[in-house]
Amino acid sequence: MAAEAPPAILYVETSAALRAVLERGLSPEVEKRFAAAGTLLTSRLSLVETARAFHRLRAASRTTERNLARAERELDELWSRCDVWEMTPEVCDFAARVAPLHPLRTLDAIHVATLLLARRRLGNVGLLTADDRLRAAAEAAR
């Protein structure tokens, strides 16, 4: 049996992007997934969440400004490669219907709703996340 081809489109969720740039940098494995996908997409929510995460890190003085500046540059470069989907009324309405079915927080439900709507419109959209609950909800909704 042949291995399944990687999805041509990859949804990049906030937790995976932050983990990549803050903990490891954009590793060869992550870069390989990006290259295999060809098209990257994310929610406008990811941009807001990452900006807030950097604000919290600065306020807590958890790392050096040099490290944060490097990570922000990498993240800006990553987001510039993504198609950014807006948090439309359709996304929010769908998130309200998805959330009660899975143990998701509100913002995670918006990510799952965006991913599922992308799958409806675009076909096979993969998910890159570091959040097990979000991954499980996305898989259950396939």
Residue frames as qw, qx, qy, qz and C-alpha x, y, z in Angstrom:
[[0.000, 0.889, 0.458, 0.000, 0.00, 0.00, 0.00],
 [0.413, 0.472, -0.018, 0.778, 1.41, 3.40, -0.97],
 [0.260, -0.392, -0.450, 0.759, 1.90, 6.09, 1.64],
 [0.142, 0.871, 0.470, -0.017, -0.65, 8.87, 1.57],
 [0.425, 0.461, 0.056, 0.777, 0.66, 12.02, -0.11],
 [0.200, -0.359, -0.419, 0.810, 1.03, 15.05, 2.16],
 [0.229, 0.819, 0.502, -0.159, -1.77, 17.58, 1.82],
 [0.461, 0.486, 0.228, 0.707, -1.21, 20.30, -0.77],
 [0.168, -0.725, 0.003, -0.668, -2.50, 22.86, 1.74],
 [0.552, -0.188, -0.650, 0.488, -1.44, 23.14, 5.38],
 [0.331, -0.848, -0.173, -0.377, -3.30, 25.08, 8.10],
 [0.481, 0.198, -0.516, 0.681, -0.72, 26.52, 10.52],
 [0.503, -0.763, -0.379, -0.144, -2.22, 26.97, 13.97],
 [0.124, -0.901, 0.240, -0.339, -0.78, 29.39, 16.55],
 [0.761, -0.561, 0.324, -0.018, 0.65, 26.85, 18.98],
 [0.891, 0.157, 0.229, 0.359, 2.76, 25.15, 16.30],
 [0.411, 0.777, -0.024, 0.476, 4.06, 28.45, 14.97],
 [0.337, -0.854, 0.272, -0.289, 5.01, 29.71, 18.43],
 [0.877, -0.348, 0.312, 0.108, 6.63, 26.43, 19.41],
 [0.809, 0.407, 0.133, 0.404, 8.64, 26.42, 16.20],
 [0.317, 0.770, -0.111, 0.543, 10.03, 29.92, 16.53],
 [0.405, -0.789, 0.275, -0.372, 10.42, 30.09, 20.31],
 [0.837, -0.398, 0.373, -0.039, 11.70, 26.61, 21.13],
 [0.802, -0.027, 0.486, 0.347, 13.44, 25.25, 18.08],
 [0.074, 0.486, -0.425, -0.760, 13.42, 27.82, 15.32],
 [0.798, 0.386, -0.046, -0.460, 11.83, 26.79, 12.05],
 [0.585, -0.346, 0.724, 0.120, 13.29, 23.29, 12.03],
 [0.115, 0.263, -0.777, -0.560, 14.04, 21.29, 8.88],
 [0.097, 0.312, 0.945, -0.031, 11.06, 19.02, 9.66],
 [0.209, 0.704, 0.439, -0.518, 8.66, 21.96, 9.84],
 [0.153, 0.601, -0.377, -0.688, 10.19, 23.55, 6.75],
 [0.037, -0.056, 0.931, 0.359, 9.82, 20.21, 4.94],
 [0.176, 0.540, 0.799, -0.198, 6.09, 20.13, 5.79],
 [0.186, 0.738, 0.087, -0.643, 5.73, 23.71, 4.56],
 [0.084, 0.449, -0.648, -0.610, 7.50, 22.91, 1.29],
 [0.104, 0.152, 0.969, 0.166, 5.48, 19.72, 0.77],
 [0.217, 0.639, 0.624, -0.393, 2.24, 21.61, 1.28],
 [0.313, 0.372, 0.453, 0.747, 2.97, 24.36, -1.18],
 [0.222, -0.626, -0.203, -0.719, 0.11, 26.49, 0.19],
 [0.293, -0.187, -0.696, 0.628, 0.01, 27.58, 3.82],
 [0.268, -0.624, -0.297, -0.671, -2.98, 29.14, 5.49],
 [0.270, -0.196, -0.683, 0.650, -3.88, 30.41, 8.91],
 [0.141, -0.822, -0.546, -0.080, -6.56, 32.42, 10.65],
 [0.069, 0.752, -0.104, 0.647, -6.27, 36.14, 11.39],
 [0.737, -0.654, -0.015, -0.170, -6.65, 34.90, 14.97],
 [0.890, -0.059, -0.081, 0.444, -3.12, 33.40, 14.80],
 [0.379, 0.528, -0.081, 0.756, -1.62, 36.83, 14.18],
 [0.409, -0.724, 0.048, -0.553, -3.45, 38.26, 17.18],
 [0.902, -0.429, -0.050, 0.006, -2.55, 35.32, 19.43],
 [0.801, 0.111, -0.115, 0.577, 1.14, 35.44, 18.55],
 [0.124, 0.650, -0.102, 0.743, 1.33, 39.21, 19.08],
 [0.621, -0.666, 0.045, -0.410, -0.23, 38.74, 22.52],
 [0.947, -0.198, -0.105, 0.228, 2.16, 35.87, 23.32],
 [0.586, 0.346, -0.158, 0.715, 5.18, 38.07, 22.58],
 [0.221, -0.705, 0.079, -0.669, 3.71, 40.84, 24.72],
 [0.832, -0.527, -0.019, -0.170, 3.31, 38.38, 27.63],
 [0.884, 0.026, -0.127, 0.448, 6.86, 37.07, 27.19],
 [0.305, 0.545, -0.153, 0.766, 8.26, 40.61, 27.25],
 [0.461, -0.685, 0.045, -0.562, 6.22, 41.53, 30.32],
 [0.912, -0.408, 0.020, -0.031, 7.41, 38.42, 32.16],
 [0.040, 0.815, -0.577, -0.033, 11.03, 38.90, 31.04],
 [0.935, -0.104, 0.330, -0.081, 11.21, 35.19, 30.23],
 [0.809, 0.188, 0.273, 0.486, 13.84, 35.53, 27.53],
 [0.323, -0.389, 0.140, 0.851, 16.17, 38.11, 26.09],
 [0.402, 0.726, 0.091, -0.551, 14.98, 40.83, 23.76],
 [0.108, 0.511, -0.715, -0.465, 17.45, 39.51, 21.19],
 [0.164, 0.084, 0.981, 0.062, 15.79, 36.07, 21.24],
 [0.343, 0.614, 0.584, -0.407, 12.33, 37.60, 21.04],
 [0.284, 0.710, -0.226, -0.603, 13.31, 39.84, 18.13],
 [0.025, 0.294, -0.882, -0.368, 14.73, 36.83, 16.25],
 [0.218, 0.305, 0.920, -0.117, 11.59, 34.80, 16.91],
 [0.335, 0.697, 0.322, -0.546, 9.35, 37.67, 15.81],
 [0.215, 0.580, -0.520, -0.589, 11.28, 38.02, 12.54],
 [0.037, -0.060, 0.976, 0.204, 10.89, 34.29, 11.88],
 [0.251, 0.491, 0.772, -0.316, 7.20, 34.45, 12.71],
 [0.308, 0.695, 0.002, -0.650, 6.64, 37.50, 10.49],
 [0.148, 0.401, -0.757, -0.494, 8.34, 35.61, 7.66],
 [0.125, 0.180, 0.976, -0.017, 6.13, 32.58, 8.30],
 [0.299, 0.625, 0.545, -0.471, 2.92, 34.62, 8.35],
 [0.249, 0.625, -0.297, -0.678, 3.96, 36.38, 5.12],
 [0.088, 0.184, -0.908, -0.366, 3.97, 32.93, 3.46],
 [0.151, 0.343, 0.898, -0.231, 0.42, 32.16, 4.63],
 [0.228, -0.456, -0.481, -0.713, -2.94, 32.93, 3.13],
 [0.033, 0.065, 0.636, -0.768, -4.70, 34.59, 6.07],
 [0.247, -0.506, -0.741, -0.366, -8.38, 33.70, 6.49],
 [0.186, -0.375, 0.185, -0.889, -10.53, 36.27, 8.21],
 [0.026, 0.241, 0.863, -0.444, -12.78, 35.65, 11.22],
 [0.285, -0.193, -0.435, -0.832, -15.97, 36.14, 9.27],
 [0.647, -0.147, 0.283, -0.693, -19.49, 35.70, 10.61],
 [0.885, 0.148, -0.366, -0.247, -19.52, 32.30, 8.85],
 [0.504, 0.289, -0.709, 0.401, -16.38, 31.21, 10.75],
 [0.183, -0.239, 0.568, -0.766, -17.78, 32.43, 14.06],
 [0.785, -0.040, 0.027, -0.618, -21.17, 30.78, 13.50],
 [0.841, 0.188, -0.506, -0.037, -19.47, 27.52, 12.59],
 [0.266, 0.325, -0.702, 0.575, -17.21, 27.78, 15.66],
 [0.496, -0.214, 0.378, -0.752, -20.31, 28.12, 17.85],
 [0.912, 0.054, -0.132, -0.384, -21.64, 24.85, 16.39],
 [0.714, 0.326, -0.583, 0.211, -18.28, 23.01, 16.65],
 [0.017, -0.507, 0.592, -0.626, -17.37, 24.03, 20.20],
 [0.713, -0.288, 0.329, -0.548, -20.12, 22.13, 22.07],
 [0.957, 0.170, -0.190, -0.138, -19.13, 18.88, 20.32],
 [0.769, 0.226, -0.369, 0.471, -15.52, 18.95, 21.54],
 [0.551, -0.720, -0.214, 0.364, -13.70, 20.09, 24.71],
 [0.514, 0.384, 0.120, 0.758, -12.41, 23.25, 23.04],
 [0.164, -0.557, -0.243, 0.777, -11.79, 26.73, 24.30],
 [0.394, 0.807, 0.268, -0.348, -13.38, 29.54, 22.32],
 [0.147, 0.779, -0.446, -0.415, -10.31, 30.53, 20.32],
 [0.280, -0.207, 0.911, 0.220, -9.51, 26.90, 19.54],
 [0.496, 0.517, 0.681, -0.156, -13.05, 26.47, 18.20],
 [0.346, 0.849, -0.070, -0.394, -12.39, 29.38, 15.83],
 [0.052, -0.553, 0.762, 0.332, -9.24, 27.63, 14.57],
 [0.383, 0.111, 0.916, 0.045, -11.09, 24.34, 14.07],
 [0.469, 0.703, 0.440, -0.304, -13.97, 26.09, 12.32],
 [0.228, 0.801, -0.352, -0.428, -11.56, 27.88, 9.98],
 [0.177, -0.336, 0.894, 0.237, -9.78, 24.60, 9.21],
 [0.434, 0.323, 0.837, -0.087, -13.05, 22.75, 8.55],
 [0.434, 0.799, 0.190, -0.370, -14.36, 25.52, 6.30],
 [0.092, 0.686, -0.602, -0.397, -11.06, 25.47, 4.40],
 [0.303, -0.077, 0.941, 0.129, -11.44, 21.71, 3.96],
 [0.489, 0.584, 0.597, -0.252, -14.97, 22.20, 2.62],
 [0.367, 0.866, -0.039, -0.338, -13.80, 24.77, 0.11],
 [0.191, 0.765, -0.588, -0.182, -10.33, 23.50, -0.79],
 [0.880, 0.150, -0.443, -0.079, -10.33, 19.75, -0.16],
 [0.865, -0.229, -0.306, 0.324, -7.49, 18.04, 1.69],
 [0.014, 0.824, -0.276, 0.495, -6.13, 20.62, 4.14],
 [0.711, -0.090, -0.575, 0.396, -3.62, 19.30, 6.68],
 [0.418, -0.880, -0.059, -0.219, -3.12, 20.69, 10.17],
 [0.569, 0.250, -0.479, 0.620, 0.06, 21.75, 11.93],
 [0.469, -0.740, 0.017, -0.482, -0.65, 22.24, 15.63],
 [0.280, 0.283, -0.785, 0.475, 0.99, 21.55, 18.98],
 [0.484, -0.143, 0.400, -0.765, -2.41, 21.38, 20.70],
 [0.019, 0.019, 0.998, 0.058, -3.66, 17.81, 21.19],
 [0.316, 0.494, 0.654, -0.478, -7.27, 18.85, 21.92],
 [0.385, 0.640, -0.146, -0.649, -7.42, 20.94, 18.77],
 [0.166, 0.334, -0.853, -0.364, -5.87, 18.10, 16.72],
 [0.149, 0.194, 0.957, -0.158, -8.37, 15.58, 18.13],
 [0.376, 0.597, 0.410, -0.578, -11.34, 17.86, 17.41],
 [0.341, 0.591, -0.421, -0.598, -10.15, 18.44, 13.84],
 [0.098, 0.181, -0.956, -0.211, -9.70, 14.71, 13.25],
 [0.241, 0.328, 0.846, -0.344, -13.07, 13.83, 14.78],
 [0.393, 0.651, 0.219, -0.612, -14.77, 16.34, 12.51],
 [0.044, -0.333, 0.725, 0.601, -13.21, 14.96, 9.29]]
